[in-house]
Amino acid sequence: MTSERAGIDAVDRLSPRVRECAKHVGNGMCDKEIAGVMGVSPGVVILWNKQIYKATGLTRYRFIRDWNRKRGETVAPACAPKETA
């Protein structure tokens, strides 16, 4: 198991609401979209994102990539930033 894979599995140890936020992040939703769906302010989503990235040790792009790999998908969500060469 790679360290990145171990990182994505750290989501399971977060609170239910933060795990729900992680699911939306992994699906490529932007912070404002997540806030609307979850009924919280974008500021709360930003705080939850910090918890997610701290627990996993991943950046947003790598989190989305690894989340989709874990689910067996290879297509990057539209909201994911493009990697520069």
PyMOL Python script that loads the backbone (N, CA, C, O; Angstrom):
from pymol import cmd

cmd.read_pdbstr("""\
ATOM      1  N   MET A   1       0.852  -1.186   0.000  1.00  0.00           N
ATOM      2  CA  MET A   1       0.000   0.000   0.000  1.00  0.00           C
ATOM      3  C   MET A   1       0.893   1.243   0.000  1.00  0.00           C
ATOM      4  O   MET A   1       1.789   1.371   0.835  1.00  0.00           O
ATOM      5  N   THR A   2       0.643   2.155  -0.941  1.00  0.00           N
ATOM      6  CA  THR A   2       1.454   3.363  -1.012  1.00  0.00           C
ATOM      7  C   THR A   2       1.017   4.360   0.043  1.00  0.00           C
ATOM      8  O   THR A   2      -0.070   4.246   0.608  1.00  0.00           O
ATOM      9  N   SER A   3       1.866   5.334   0.304  1.00  0.00           N
ATOM     10  CA  SER A   3       1.520   6.335   1.310  1.00  0.00           C
ATOM     11  C   SER A   3       0.325   7.156   0.867  1.00  0.00           C
ATOM     12  O   SER A   3      -0.482   7.566   1.701  1.00  0.00           O
ATOM     13  N   GLU A   4       0.191   7.413  -0.459  1.00  0.00           N
ATOM     14  CA  GLU A   4      -0.965   8.167  -0.935  1.00  0.00           C
ATOM     15  C   GLU A   4      -2.235   7.374  -0.715  1.00  0.00           C
ATOM     16  O   GLU A   4      -3.253   7.937  -0.315  1.00  0.00           O
ATOM     17  N   ARG A   5      -2.195   6.072  -0.971  1.00  0.00           N
ATOM     18  CA  ARG A   5      -3.382   5.244  -0.783  1.00  0.00           C
ATOM     19  C   ARG A   5      -3.756   5.197   0.692  1.00  0.00           C
ATOM     20  O   ARG A   5      -4.935   5.253   1.042  1.00  0.00           O
ATOM     21  N   ALA A   6      -2.743   5.093   1.560  1.00  0.00           N
ATOM     22  CA  ALA A   6      -3.008   5.121   2.996  1.00  0.00           C
ATOM     23  C   ALA A   6      -3.635   6.461   3.362  1.00  0.00           C
ATOM     24  O   ALA A   6      -4.492   6.533   4.243  1.00  0.00           O
ATOM     25  N   GLY A   7      -3.199   7.529   2.676  1.00  0.00           N
ATOM     26  CA  GLY A   7      -3.733   8.857   2.932  1.00  0.00           C
ATOM     27  C   GLY A   7      -5.217   8.940   2.634  1.00  0.00           C
ATOM     28  O   GLY A   7      -5.987   9.453   3.447  1.00  0.00           O
ATOM     29  N   ILE A   8      -5.623   8.445   1.485  1.00  0.00           N
ATOM     30  CA  ILE A   8      -7.029   8.530   1.102  1.00  0.00           C
ATOM     31  C   ILE A   8      -7.887   7.710   2.061  1.00  0.00           C
ATOM     32  O   ILE A   8      -9.036   8.067   2.321  1.00  0.00           O
ATOM     33  N   ASP A   9      -7.344   6.621   2.587  1.00  0.00           N
ATOM     34  CA  ASP A   9      -8.086   5.799   3.538  1.00  0.00           C
ATOM     35  C   ASP A   9      -8.292   6.503   4.879  1.00  0.00           C
ATOM     36  O   ASP A   9      -9.147   6.092   5.663  1.00  0.00           O
ATOM     37  N   ALA A  10      -7.519   7.560   5.152  1.00  0.00           N
ATOM     38  CA  ALA A  10      -7.670   8.313   6.395  1.00  0.00           C
ATOM     39  C   ALA A  10      -9.029   9.006   6.464  1.00  0.00           C
ATOM     40  O   ALA A  10      -9.472   9.384   7.549  1.00  0.00           O
ATOM     41  N   VAL A  11      -9.691   9.178   5.330  1.00  0.00           N
ATOM     42  CA  VAL A  11     -11.019   9.805   5.304  1.00  0.00           C
ATOM     43  C   VAL A  11     -11.990   9.032   6.194  1.00  0.00           C
ATOM     44  O   VAL A  11     -12.881   9.624   6.804  1.00  0.00           O
ATOM     45  N   ASP A  12     -11.821   7.715   6.268  1.00  0.00           N
ATOM     46  CA  ASP A  12     -12.730   6.887   7.064  1.00  0.00           C
ATOM     47  C   ASP A  12     -12.705   7.234   8.553  1.00  0.00           C
ATOM     48  O   ASP A  12     -13.646   6.906   9.275  1.00  0.00           O
ATOM     49  N   ARG A  13     -11.646   7.889   9.020  1.00  0.00           N
ATOM     50  CA  ARG A  13     -11.519   8.240  10.439  1.00  0.00           C
ATOM     51  C   ARG A  13     -12.074   9.628  10.763  1.00  0.00           C
ATOM     52  O   ARG A  13     -12.068  10.038  11.923  1.00  0.00           O
ATOM     53  N   LEU A  14     -12.549  10.352   9.755  1.00  0.00           N
ATOM     54  CA  LEU A  14     -13.083  11.702   9.975  1.00  0.00           C
ATOM     55  C   LEU A  14     -14.557  11.635  10.379  1.00  0.00           C
ATOM     56  O   LEU A  14     -15.196  10.589  10.263  1.00  0.00           O
ATOM     57  N   SER A  15     -15.084  12.762  10.852  1.00  0.00           N
ATOM     58  CA  SER A  15     -16.491  12.807  11.269  1.00  0.00           C
ATOM     59  C   SER A  15     -17.401  12.588  10.058  1.00  0.00           C
ATOM     60  O   SER A  15     -16.975  12.783   8.920  1.00  0.00           O
ATOM     61  N   PRO A  16     -18.644  12.187  10.297  1.00  0.00           N
ATOM     62  CA  PRO A  16     -19.566  11.925   9.189  1.00  0.00           C
ATOM     63  C   PRO A  16     -19.744  13.115   8.243  1.00  0.00           C
ATOM     64  O   PRO A  16     -19.780  12.927   7.027  1.00  0.00           O
ATOM     65  N   ARG A  17     -19.857  14.332   8.775  1.00  0.00           N
ATOM     66  CA  ARG A  17     -20.049  15.494   7.911  1.00  0.00           C
ATOM     67  C   ARG A  17     -18.797  15.791   7.084  1.00  0.00           C
ATOM     68  O   ARG A  17     -18.897  16.170   5.917  1.00  0.00           O
ATOM     69  N   VAL A  18     -17.631  15.619   7.682  1.00  0.00           N
ATOM     70  CA  VAL A  18     -16.393  15.849   6.942  1.00  0.00           C
ATOM     71  C   VAL A  18     -16.223  14.758   5.878  1.00  0.00           C
ATOM     72  O   VAL A  18     -15.733  15.037   4.783  1.00  0.00           O
ATOM     73  N   ARG A  19     -16.620  13.526   6.186  1.00  0.00           N
ATOM     74  CA  ARG A  19     -16.579  12.451   5.180  1.00  0.00           C
ATOM     75  C   ARG A  19     -17.524  12.764   4.025  1.00  0.00           C
ATOM     76  O   ARG A  19     -17.195  12.511   2.866  1.00  0.00           O
ATOM     77  N   GLU A  20     -18.694  13.313   4.337  1.00  0.00           N
ATOM     78  CA  GLU A  20     -19.628  13.699   3.284  1.00  0.00           C
ATOM     79  C   GLU A  20     -19.009  14.783   2.405  1.00  0.00           C
ATOM     80  O   GLU A  20     -19.115  14.734   1.180  1.00  0.00           O
ATOM     81  N   CYS A  21     -18.369  15.753   3.034  1.00  0.00           N
ATOM     82  CA  CYS A  21     -17.675  16.805   2.292  1.00  0.00           C
ATOM     83  C   CYS A  21     -16.584  16.189   1.414  1.00  0.00           C
ATOM     84  O   CYS A  21     -16.429  16.581   0.257  1.00  0.00           O
ATOM     85  N   ALA A  22     -15.836  15.241   1.946  1.00  0.00           N
ATOM     86  CA  ALA A  22     -14.771  14.580   1.189  1.00  0.00           C
ATOM     87  C   ALA A  22     -15.329  13.880  -0.043  1.00  0.00           C
ATOM     88  O   ALA A  22     -14.712  13.894  -1.108  1.00  0.00           O
ATOM     89  N   LYS A  23     -16.493  13.271   0.110  1.00  0.00           N
ATOM     90  CA  LYS A  23     -17.134  12.604  -1.025  1.00  0.00           C
ATOM     91  C   LYS A  23     -17.422  13.610  -2.131  1.00  0.00           C
ATOM     92  O   LYS A  23     -17.192  13.328  -3.307  1.00  0.00           O
ATOM     93  N   HIS A  24     -17.926  14.782  -1.757  1.00  0.00           N
ATOM     94  CA  HIS A  24     -18.231  15.817  -2.746  1.00  0.00           C
ATOM     95  C   HIS A  24     -16.958  16.371  -3.383  1.00  0.00           C
ATOM     96  O   HIS A  24     -16.917  16.610  -4.590  1.00  0.00           O
ATOM     97  N   VAL A  25     -15.923  16.575  -2.573  1.00  0.00           N
ATOM     98  CA  VAL A  25     -14.643  17.036  -3.112  1.00  0.00           C
ATOM     99  C   VAL A  25     -14.118  16.005  -4.112  1.00  0.00           C
ATOM    100  O   VAL A  25     -13.681  16.355  -5.208  1.00  0.00           O
ATOM    101  N   GLY A  26     -14.167  14.748  -3.722  1.00  0.00           N
ATOM    102  CA  GLY A  26     -13.688  13.675  -4.583  1.00  0.00           C
ATOM    103  C   GLY A  26     -14.455  13.570  -5.884  1.00  0.00           C
ATOM    104  O   GLY A  26     -13.914  13.132  -6.899  1.00  0.00           O
ATOM    105  N   ASN A  27     -15.715  13.971  -5.854  1.00  0.00           N
ATOM    106  CA  ASN A  27     -16.544  13.951  -7.058  1.00  0.00           C
ATOM    107  C   ASN A  27     -16.342  15.197  -7.904  1.00  0.00           C
ATOM    108  O   ASN A  27     -16.990  15.363  -8.937  1.00  0.00           O
ATOM    109  N   GLY A  28     -15.436  16.083  -7.464  1.00  0.00           N
ATOM    110  CA  GLY A  28     -15.076  17.248  -8.266  1.00  0.00           C
ATOM    111  C   GLY A  28     -15.914  18.488  -8.038  1.00  0.00           C
ATOM    112  O   GLY A  28     -15.828  19.442  -8.811  1.00  0.00           O
ATOM    113  N   MET A  29     -16.725  18.491  -6.986  1.00  0.00           N
ATOM    114  CA  MET A  29     -17.534  19.673  -6.705  1.00  0.00           C
ATOM    115  C   MET A  29     -16.661  20.784  -6.128  1.00  0.00           C
ATOM    116  O   MET A  29     -15.706  20.517  -5.398  1.00  0.00           O
ATOM    117  N   CYS A  30     -16.990  22.019  -6.456  1.00  0.00           N
ATOM    118  CA  CYS A  30     -16.300  23.189  -5.914  1.00  0.00           C
ATOM    119  C   CYS A  30     -16.885  23.526  -4.540  1.00  0.00           C
ATOM    120  O   CYS A  30     -17.973  23.070  -4.190  1.00  0.00           O
ATOM    121  N   ASP A  31     -16.151  24.329  -3.771  1.00  0.00           N
ATOM    122  CA  ASP A  31     -16.561  24.643  -2.398  1.00  0.00           C
ATOM    123  C   ASP A  31     -17.960  25.240  -2.314  1.00  0.00           C
ATOM    124  O   ASP A  31     -18.737  24.868  -1.434  1.00  0.00           O
ATOM    125  N   LYS A  32     -18.291  26.155  -3.209  1.00  0.00           N
ATOM    126  CA  LYS A  32     -19.619  26.772  -3.162  1.00  0.00           C
ATOM    127  C   LYS A  32     -20.721  25.758  -3.455  1.00  0.00           C
ATOM    128  O   LYS A  32     -21.800  25.821  -2.865  1.00  0.00           O
ATOM    129  N   GLU A  33     -20.453  24.831  -4.360  1.00  0.00           N
ATOM    130  CA  GLU A  33     -21.428  23.780  -4.664  1.00  0.00           C
ATOM    131  C   GLU A  33     -21.627  22.873  -3.449  1.00  0.00           C
ATOM    132  O   GLU A  33     -22.753  22.518  -3.102  1.00  0.00           O
ATOM    133  N   ILE A  34     -20.527  22.508  -2.817  1.00  0.00           N
ATOM    134  CA  ILE A  34     -20.601  21.652  -1.630  1.00  0.00           C
ATOM    135  C   ILE A  34     -21.393  22.351  -0.532  1.00  0.00           C
ATOM    136  O   ILE A  34     -22.248  21.740   0.109  1.00  0.00           O
ATOM    137  N   ALA A  35     -21.107  23.634  -0.316  1.00  0.00           N
ATOM    138  CA  ALA A  35     -21.812  24.402   0.716  1.00  0.00           C
ATOM    139  C   ALA A  35     -23.318  24.394   0.455  1.00  0.00           C
ATOM    140  O   ALA A  35     -24.110  24.209   1.379  1.00  0.00           O
ATOM    141  N   GLY A  36     -23.709  24.593  -0.797  1.00  0.00           N
ATOM    142  CA  GLY A  36     -25.128  24.597  -1.136  1.00  0.00           C
ATOM    143  C   GLY A  36     -25.796  23.259  -0.892  1.00  0.00           C
ATOM    144  O   GLY A  36     -26.905  23.204  -0.361  1.00  0.00           O
ATOM    145  N   VAL A  37     -25.137  22.189  -1.273  1.00  0.00           N
ATOM    146  CA  VAL A  37     -25.683  20.842  -1.109  1.00  0.00           C
ATOM    147  C   VAL A  37     -25.777  20.466   0.371  1.00  0.00           C
ATOM    148  O   VAL A  37     -26.741  19.830   0.798  1.00  0.00           O
ATOM    149  N   MET A  38     -24.770  20.864   1.142  1.00  0.00           N
ATOM    150  CA  MET A  38     -24.719  20.462   2.552  1.00  0.00           C
ATOM    151  C   MET A  38     -25.400  21.455   3.488  1.00  0.00           C
ATOM    152  O   MET A  38     -25.547  21.182   4.680  1.00  0.00           O
ATOM    153  N   GLY A  39     -25.816  22.604   2.959  1.00  0.00           N
ATOM    154  CA  GLY A  39     -26.521  23.577   3.786  1.00  0.00           C
ATOM    155  C   GLY A  39     -25.642  24.291   4.797  1.00  0.00           C
ATOM    156  O   GLY A  39     -26.086  24.612   5.899  1.00  0.00           O
ATOM    157  N   VAL A  40     -24.382  24.541   4.417  1.00  0.00           N
ATOM    158  CA  VAL A  40     -23.447  25.254   5.288  1.00  0.00           C
ATOM    159  C   VAL A  40     -22.812  26.380   4.487  1.00  0.00           C
ATOM    160  O   VAL A  40     -23.019  26.479   3.278  1.00  0.00           O
ATOM    161  N   SER A  41     -22.045  27.222   5.155  1.00  0.00           N
ATOM    162  CA  SER A  41     -21.369  28.313   4.449  1.00  0.00           C
ATOM    163  C   SER A  41     -20.116  27.778   3.753  1.00  0.00           C
ATOM    164  O   SER A  41     -19.569  26.752   4.158  1.00  0.00           O
ATOM    165  N   PRO A  42     -19.661  28.477   2.700  1.00  0.00           N
ATOM    166  CA  PRO A  42     -18.410  28.078   2.056  1.00  0.00           C
ATOM    167  C   PRO A  42     -17.222  28.069   3.035  1.00  0.00           C
ATOM    168  O   PRO A  42     -16.285  27.287   2.872  1.00  0.00           O
ATOM    169  N   GLY A  43     -17.270  28.937   4.041  1.00  0.00           N
ATOM    170  CA  GLY A  43     -16.207  28.962   5.045  1.00  0.00           C
ATOM    171  C   GLY A  43     -16.113  27.662   5.825  1.00  0.00           C
ATOM    172  O   GLY A  43     -15.017  27.206   6.153  1.00  0.00           O
ATOM    173  N   VAL A  44     -17.261  27.065   6.124  1.00  0.00           N
ATOM    174  CA  VAL A  44     -17.260  25.772   6.823  1.00  0.00           C
ATOM    175  C   VAL A  44     -16.653  24.702   5.923  1.00  0.00           C
ATOM    176  O   VAL A  44     -15.881  23.863   6.386  1.00  0.00           O
ATOM    177  N   VAL A  45     -16.997  24.732   4.652  1.00  0.00           N
ATOM    178  CA  VAL A  45     -16.438  23.768   3.698  1.00  0.00           C
ATOM    179  C   VAL A  45     -14.919  23.915   3.626  1.00  0.00           C
ATOM    180  O   VAL A  45     -14.200  22.917   3.571  1.00  0.00           O
ATOM    181  N   ILE A  46     -14.434  25.142   3.627  1.00  0.00           N
ATOM    182  CA  ILE A  46     -12.987  25.378   3.595  1.00  0.00           C
ATOM    183  C   ILE A  46     -12.321  24.786   4.842  1.00  0.00           C
ATOM    184  O   ILE A  46     -11.250  24.187   4.745  1.00  0.00           O
ATOM    185  N   LEU A  47     -12.943  24.947   6.002  1.00  0.00           N
ATOM    186  CA  LEU A  47     -12.398  24.355   7.232  1.00  0.00           C
ATOM    187  C   LEU A  47     -12.387  22.831   7.149  1.00  0.00           C
ATOM    188  O   LEU A  47     -11.410  22.191   7.538  1.00  0.00           O
ATOM    189  N   TRP A  48     -13.469  22.258   6.643  1.00  0.00           N
ATOM    190  CA  TRP A  48     -13.528  20.803   6.494  1.00  0.00           C
ATOM    191  C   TRP A  48     -12.471  20.317   5.513  1.00  0.00           C
ATOM    192  O   TRP A  48     -11.835  19.285   5.731  1.00  0.00           O
ATOM    193  N   ASN A  49     -12.286  21.080   4.412  1.00  0.00           N
ATOM    194  CA  ASN A  49     -11.262  20.711   3.434  1.00  0.00           C
ATOM    195  C   ASN A  49      -9.888  20.666   4.094  1.00  0.00           C
ATOM    196  O   ASN A  49      -9.100  19.757   3.829  1.00  0.00           O
ATOM    197  N   LYS A  50      -9.601  21.634   4.944  1.00  0.00           N
ATOM    198  CA  LYS A  50      -8.313  21.645   5.641  1.00  0.00           C
ATOM    199  C   LYS A  50      -8.145  20.383   6.480  1.00  0.00           C
ATOM    200  O   LYS A  50      -7.058  19.808   6.535  1.00  0.00           O
ATOM    201  N   GLN A  51      -9.229  19.953   7.134  1.00  0.00           N
ATOM    202  CA  GLN A  51      -9.177  18.717   7.924  1.00  0.00           C
ATOM    203  C   GLN A  51      -8.913  17.513   7.014  1.00  0.00           C
ATOM    204  O   GLN A  51      -8.136  16.623   7.359  1.00  0.00           O
ATOM    205  N   ILE A  52      -9.561  17.497   5.865  1.00  0.00           N
ATOM    206  CA  ILE A  52      -9.396  16.391   4.919  1.00  0.00           C
ATOM    207  C   ILE A  52      -7.954  16.324   4.431  1.00  0.00           C
ATOM    208  O   ILE A  52      -7.335  15.259   4.445  1.00  0.00           O
ATOM    209  N   TYR A  53      -7.420  17.467   3.997  1.00  0.00           N
ATOM    210  CA  TYR A  53      -6.070  17.480   3.433  1.00  0.00           C
ATOM    211  C   TYR A  53      -5.018  17.207   4.499  1.00  0.00           C
ATOM    212  O   TYR A  53      -3.989  16.595   4.214  1.00  0.00           O
ATOM    213  N   LYS A  54      -5.270  17.658   5.733  1.00  0.00           N
ATOM    214  CA  LYS A  54      -4.327  17.378   6.822  1.00  0.00           C
ATOM    215  C   LYS A  54      -4.333  15.886   7.155  1.00  0.00           C
ATOM    216  O   LYS A  54      -3.278  15.284   7.356  1.00  0.00           O
ATOM    217  N   ALA A  55      -5.520  15.300   7.212  1.00  0.00           N
ATOM    218  CA  ALA A  55      -5.627  13.881   7.556  1.00  0.00           C
ATOM    219  C   ALA A  55      -5.035  12.978   6.476  1.00  0.00           C
ATOM    220  O   ALA A  55      -4.420  11.955   6.778  1.00  0.00           O
ATOM    221  N   THR A  56      -5.226  13.364   5.221  1.00  0.00           N
ATOM    222  CA  THR A  56      -4.763  12.516   4.117  1.00  0.00           C
ATOM    223  C   THR A  56      -3.347  12.845   3.669  1.00  0.00           C
ATOM    224  O   THR A  56      -2.659  11.996   3.101  1.00  0.00           O
ATOM    225  N   GLY A  57      -2.908  14.078   3.924  1.00  0.00           N
ATOM    226  CA  GLY A  57      -1.599  14.506   3.452  1.00  0.00           C
ATOM    227  C   GLY A  57      -1.577  14.770   1.957  1.00  0.00           C
ATOM    228  O   GLY A  57      -0.509  14.776   1.344  1.00  0.00           O
ATOM    229  N   LEU A  58      -2.737  14.985   1.368  1.00  0.00           N
ATOM    230  CA  LEU A  58      -2.846  15.187  -0.078  1.00  0.00           C
ATOM    231  C   LEU A  58      -3.341  16.591  -0.410  1.00  0.00           C
ATOM    232  O   LEU A  58      -4.070  17.202   0.371  1.00  0.00           O
ATOM    233  N   THR A  59      -2.941  17.092  -1.568  1.00  0.00           N
ATOM    234  CA  THR A  59      -3.505  18.342  -2.083  1.00  0.00           C
ATOM    235  C   THR A  59      -4.876  18.040  -2.679  1.00  0.00           C
ATOM    236  O   THR A  59      -5.243  16.876  -2.837  1.00  0.00           O
ATOM    237  N   ARG A  60      -5.631  19.083  -3.009  1.00  0.00           N
ATOM    238  CA  ARG A  60      -6.971  18.878  -3.566  1.00  0.00           C
ATOM    239  C   ARG A  60      -6.918  18.041  -4.848  1.00  0.00           C
ATOM    240  O   ARG A  60      -7.693  17.097  -5.005  1.00  0.00           O
ATOM    241  N   TYR A  61      -6.010  18.384  -5.757  1.00  0.00           N
ATOM    242  CA  TYR A  61      -5.945  17.632  -7.011  1.00  0.00           C
ATOM    243  C   TYR A  61      -5.615  16.166  -6.753  1.00  0.00           C
ATOM    244  O   TYR A  61      -6.263  15.279  -7.309  1.00  0.00           O
ATOM    245  N   ARG A  62      -4.619  15.906  -5.921  1.00  0.00           N
ATOM    246  CA  ARG A  62      -4.244  14.511  -5.648  1.00  0.00           C
ATOM    247  C   ARG A  62      -5.341  13.776  -4.895  1.00  0.00           C
ATOM    248  O   ARG A  62      -5.535  12.576  -5.087  1.00  0.00           O
ATOM    249  N   PHE A  63      -6.064  14.502  -4.029  1.00  0.00           N
ATOM    250  CA  PHE A  63      -7.180  13.877  -3.330  1.00  0.00           C
ATOM    251  C   PHE A  63      -8.225  13.421  -4.346  1.00  0.00           C
ATOM    252  O   PHE A  63      -8.698  12.286  -4.282  1.00  0.00           O
ATOM    253  N   ILE A  64      -8.592  14.304  -5.290  1.00  0.00           N
ATOM    254  CA  ILE A  64      -9.591  13.958  -6.308  1.00  0.00           C
ATOM    255  C   ILE A  64      -9.100  12.776  -7.140  1.00  0.00           C
ATOM    256  O   ILE A  64      -9.850  11.836  -7.404  1.00  0.00           O
ATOM    257  N   ARG A  65      -7.829  12.832  -7.549  1.00  0.00           N
ATOM    258  CA  ARG A  65      -7.257  11.743  -8.346  1.00  0.00           C
ATOM    259  C   ARG A  65      -7.320  10.420  -7.586  1.00  0.00           C
ATOM    260  O   ARG A  65      -7.778   9.414  -8.127  1.00  0.00           O
ATOM    261  N   ASP A  66      -6.858  10.418  -6.327  1.00  0.00           N
ATOM    262  CA  ASP A  66      -6.821   9.184  -5.550  1.00  0.00           C
ATOM    263  C   ASP A  66      -8.210   8.702  -5.178  1.00  0.00           C
ATOM    264  O   ASP A  66      -8.453   7.497  -5.126  1.00  0.00           O
ATOM    265  N   TRP A  67      -9.132   9.633  -4.915  1.00  0.00           N
ATOM    266  CA  TRP A  67     -10.524   9.265  -4.604  1.00  0.00           C
ATOM    267  C   TRP A  67     -11.109   8.487  -5.777  1.00  0.00           C
ATOM    268  O   TRP A  67     -11.749   7.453  -5.589  1.00  0.00           O
ATOM    269  N   ASN A  68     -10.887   8.990  -6.975  1.00  0.00           N
ATOM    270  CA  ASN A  68     -11.426   8.333  -8.160  1.00  0.00           C
ATOM    271  C   ASN A  68     -10.713   7.020  -8.458  1.00  0.00           C
ATOM    272  O   ASN A  68     -11.344   6.074  -8.930  1.00  0.00           O
ATOM    273  N   ARG A  69      -9.423   6.945  -8.195  1.00  0.00           N
ATOM    274  CA  ARG A  69      -8.707   5.677  -8.355  1.00  0.00           C
ATOM    275  C   ARG A  69      -9.263   4.627  -7.404  1.00  0.00           C
ATOM    276  O   ARG A  69      -9.439   3.468  -7.783  1.00  0.00           O
ATOM    277  N   LYS A  70      -9.540   5.034  -6.172  1.00  0.00           N
ATOM    278  CA  LYS A  70     -10.077   4.107  -5.175  1.00  0.00           C
ATOM    279  C   LYS A  70     -11.423   3.562  -5.639  1.00  0.00           C
ATOM    280  O   LYS A  70     -11.752   2.403  -5.388  1.00  0.00           O
ATOM    281  N   ARG A  71     -12.199   4.407  -6.319  1.00  0.00           N
ATOM    282  CA  ARG A  71     -13.505   3.982  -6.830  1.00  0.00           C
ATOM    283  C   ARG A  71     -13.395   3.293  -8.181  1.00  0.00           C
ATOM    284  O   ARG A  71     -14.403   2.855  -8.736  1.00  0.00           O
ATOM    285  N   GLY A  72     -12.177   3.191  -8.718  1.00  0.00           N
ATOM    286  CA  GLY A  72     -11.981   2.513  -9.985  1.00  0.00           C
ATOM    287  C   GLY A  72     -12.254   3.376 -11.201  1.00  0.00           C
ATOM    288  O   GLY A  72     -12.428   2.854 -12.303  1.00  0.00           O
ATOM    289  N   GLU A  73     -12.294   4.697 -11.020  1.00  0.00           N
ATOM    290  CA  GLU A  73     -12.528   5.605 -12.134  1.00  0.00           C
ATOM    291  C   GLU A  73     -11.223   6.290 -12.498  1.00  0.00           C
ATOM    292  O   GLU A  73     -10.378   6.535 -11.637  1.00  0.00           O
ATOM    293  N   THR A  74     -11.062   6.598 -13.777  1.00  0.00           N
ATOM    294  CA  THR A  74      -9.826   7.236 -14.214  1.00  0.00           C
ATOM    295  C   THR A  74     -10.055   8.626 -14.785  1.00  0.00           C
ATOM    296  O   THR A  74      -9.090   9.340 -15.059  1.00  0.00           O
ATOM    297  N   VAL A  75     -11.288   9.023 -14.968  1.00  0.00           N
ATOM    298  CA  VAL A  75     -11.589  10.326 -15.548  1.00  0.00           C
ATOM    299  C   VAL A  75     -11.503  11.385 -14.461  1.00  0.00           C
ATOM    300  O   VAL A  75     -12.120  11.246 -13.405  1.00  0.00           O
ATOM    301  N   ALA A  76     -10.738  12.443 -14.714  1.00  0.00           N
ATOM    302  CA  ALA A  76     -10.617  13.538 -13.747  1.00  0.00           C
ATOM    303  C   ALA A  76     -11.871  14.389 -13.799  1.00  0.00           C
ATOM    304  O   ALA A  76     -12.355  14.694 -14.889  1.00  0.00           O
ATOM    305  N   PRO A  77     -12.416  14.784 -12.646  1.00  0.00           N
ATOM    306  CA  PRO A  77     -13.590  15.653 -12.616  1.00  0.00           C
ATOM    307  C   PRO A  77     -13.300  16.998 -13.272  1.00  0.00           C
ATOM    308  O   PRO A  77     -12.152  17.443 -13.303  1.00  0.00           O
ATOM    309  N   ALA A  78     -14.331  17.641 -13.793  1.00  0.00           N
ATOM    310  CA  ALA A  78     -14.174  18.910 -14.498  1.00  0.00           C
ATOM    311  C   ALA A  78     -13.627  20.011 -13.600  1.00  0.00           C
ATOM    312  O   ALA A  78     -12.960  20.926 -14.085  1.00  0.00           O
ATOM    313  N   CYS A  79     -13.894  19.938 -12.316  1.00  0.00           N
ATOM    314  CA  CYS A  79     -13.487  20.995 -11.389  1.00  0.00           C
ATOM    315  C   CYS A  79     -12.023  20.860 -10.959  1.00  0.00           C
ATOM    316  O   CYS A  79     -11.477  21.770 -10.334  1.00  0.00           O
ATOM    317  N   ALA A  80     -11.395  19.747 -11.285  1.00  0.00           N
ATOM    318  CA  ALA A  80     -10.011  19.526 -10.865  1.00  0.00           C
ATOM    319  C   ALA A  80      -9.076  20.427 -11.638  1.00  0.00           C
ATOM    320  O   ALA A  80      -9.212  20.560 -12.854  1.00  0.00           O
ATOM    321  N   PRO A  81      -8.119  21.054 -10.953  1.00  0.00           N
ATOM    322  CA  PRO A  81      -7.158  21.903 -11.654  1.00  0.00           C
ATOM    323  C   PRO A  81      -6.289  21.054 -12.568  1.00  0.00           C
ATOM    324  O   PRO A  81      -6.013  19.890 -12.277  1.00  0.00           O
ATOM    325  N   LYS A  82      -5.863  21.643 -13.669  1.00  0.00           N
ATOM    326  CA  LYS A  82      -5.002  20.916 -14.599  1.00  0.00           C
ATOM    327  C   LYS A  82      -3.565  20.983 -14.105  1.00  0.00           C
ATOM    328  O   LYS A  82      -3.105  22.021 -13.629  1.00  0.00           O
ATOM    329  N   GLU A  83      -2.862  19.857 -14.226  1.00  0.00           N
ATOM    330  CA  GLU A  83      -1.451  19.828 -13.843  1.00  0.00           C
ATOM    331  C   GLU A  83      -0.653  20.523 -14.926  1.00  0.00           C
ATOM    332  O   GLU A  83      -0.940  20.374 -16.114  1.00  0.00           O
ATOM    333  N   THR A  84       0.345  21.278 -14.514  1.00  0.00           N
ATOM    334  CA  THR A  84       1.215  21.934 -15.474  1.00  0.00           C
ATOM    335  C   THR A  84       2.453  21.081 -15.698  1.00  0.00           C
ATOM    336  O   THR A  84       2.904  20.377 -14.794  1.00  0.00           O
ATOM    337  N   ALA A  85       2.991  21.147 -16.888  1.00  0.00           N
ATOM    338  CA  ALA A  85       4.156  20.321 -17.222  1.00  0.00           C
ATOM    339  C   ALA A  85       5.421  20.871 -16.628  1.00  0.00           C
ATOM    340  O   ALA A  85       6.492  20.294 -16.815  1.00  0.00           O
TER     341      ALA A  85
END
""", "prot")
cmd.dss("prot")
cmd.show_as("cartoon", "prot")
cmd.util.cbc("prot")
cmd.orient("prot")
